Amino acid sequence: MLNITDVRITKVEGDEKLRGFAAIVLDDSFIVGDLRVLEGEDGYYVAMPSKRKRDGTFKDIAYPLSNEVREAIEERVLLAYEAATGNRAISRIERGEATVVRGDLLGVEEFGFTPKSNP
């Protein structure tokens, strides 16, 4: 399982939906930045780092390959957001509305990686 050893939050003021940016540190040795804490109609959620394509749409550039990992990241980031800001960040996970990994994103095999099998 993913070992998130630190979460860093930068609060954003004055935006309609964006509440902050987050960076997660994995195993005290790798940082993933530009995660966004957003507030939607159904509560707070975490958007993965993305870049704008030439046609104006966005594509995630780093993302979890399973719902379990996505939920773990969202939970840790939203708890860190709450601690940093004092604002209650009710997530879709808490409401039992966990998201599904997007089907348009590449899986492990499509990247040419072989998933580890559990012994």
LINMO-V973170 format. One record per helix or strand of 3 or more residues. SS is the DSSP state (H for helix, E for strand). FROM is the first residue (numbers start at 1). LEN is the number of residues. Records with the same first field share a line. If there is no record, write none. Layout:
BEGIN
SS = FROM-LEN + FROM-LEN
END
This chain:
BEGIN
E = 4-8 + 18-9 + 30-11 + 43-5 + 50-3 + 58-3
H = 67-19 + 109-3
END
